[in-house]
Amino acid sequence: MRGVTSQNFAQDGVTGPVGKAAVQKFYEDFAASGAQKLQLDIDRLIVDRDCILTEGVMRMAYPGRTLSARGIEVDDPDADYLFETRMAVVWPIDEHGLFIGEDSYTAGDGFAGIAERKIDPSEVIILRQQ
């Protein structure tokens, strides 16, 4: 069994945390960024004994303040901005049926031009568990 990983294979190389603690910190930091409003419009879903593959367009509503902290100038720090890229994710599964990784492949830079893609709040639906 290989270790827990979350790798991103993009045009500028491979990035991502390796090991359970590093993956947990990555997702804790992501949740703290406020960018947890996500939509993956799945075009393809492939499932077998060893992995699941999802492919489609990933959309995220990034808070203006988070973008500013990343060095991206926005005109409204209180608004959300659309991150959008084509993405395929391979979710490897161990012999016990548990996910042991996440290997994502992106087709472009979703941050390119993001400051021009301000989201109207009426376009975001937040589902809450009751």
N, C-alpha and C positions, 0 to 999 in steps of 0.2 A: 504494500500500500504506500502511495506517495504522500508527502506531507500536505497540509492544508495551504492552499495558495489562492491568490486573487490577482491574476496577471492581466495586463492590458497590452495587447499587441496593436500598436498604432504605427503611423508612418514615421514617427520619430524614435521608434524602438520599443522595447519591452519594459514595462514598469509594473509595479504592484507589490504588495506585501507578501512575504512568505512566512508560514508558521501561524499557528492558531492565535497567539497573542498579537502579532502584527496585523492579521486580518481583522481581529476584533477592534483594535485601535483605529484602523482605517475606517471601519463602518461607524464607530463612535464619533470620529471627527466629521465624517460625512453627515451624520444626523445632526450634529451641532452646527453645521454650516447653514441649516435651514433649507437645503435644496432637496428635501425628501418628497416633493410633489413630482412624481414620476409617471410616465406612461410609456410602455413598450407596445407599439402597434405591431403585433406579431404577424409576419407573412408566412413563416415556416416554423414548424415544430417537429422535431425528430426525436424519438425516444427508443432506446434499446437498453439492454441489461447493464451496460457500463457507463452510459451518460445520457444526458438530455441536451439537445441543441435548440436554442431559440434564435430567431433571426427576424429583424424588422427595424423600424425607426424608433429610436429612443428620444423621448422628449422630457426635459426637466425644466421646472420653473426655478430659476436661480434668483435668490434675493439680491437686490441691488447692492446692499451692504457687503454681502459675501463677494460679489464681483469687484467692488471697490477695494476690498482687502486683498484681492488677487492682482490688483494693479490695473483693472479695467475701468475706464471712466464711464459712468452712467449719469444721465440727467436727473434721475429720481432714485435715491438710495432706498426709499420705502416701497418701490415697485419690484415686481418680479420680471425676469427676462428669460426668453426662450432659448435653451440649449437644445440643439437638434442634430443628430447624426445617425447614420445607418450603423447598426450594431448586430453582431452575431456573438452569442455566448454559449460556450460549451460548459456544461455542469457535470463533471465526473462524479461517479457514484462508486462507493466501495462495496465489498462483498456482503455488507450488512444492510445495504440499501440507503446509506447515509451519504449526503453530499460531502465531498472532500476538496472541492475547489471551484474556481470560477475563472475561466479563460475567455476574455472578451476581445473581440476584433472590431475595430472601428474604421469606418471608411472616410472620415474627415474630421476636421477640428470643429466641434460643436460650439466652441467659444468664438470662432471667427465671425465678426459682425454682430455679436450678441447684443451689444449696446443699442443697436437699431431695432431689436425685436422685443420691445416692451410688451408685456402681456396685459390685456384688459382683465381686471379681476373677475368679471362676469364669465370669462372663458375657463376658469379653474373651478373644478368640482372636487370638494374634499369629502371623501367617504369616512364616516366614523363608526366604529363598532359600538354597539349598545349593550 
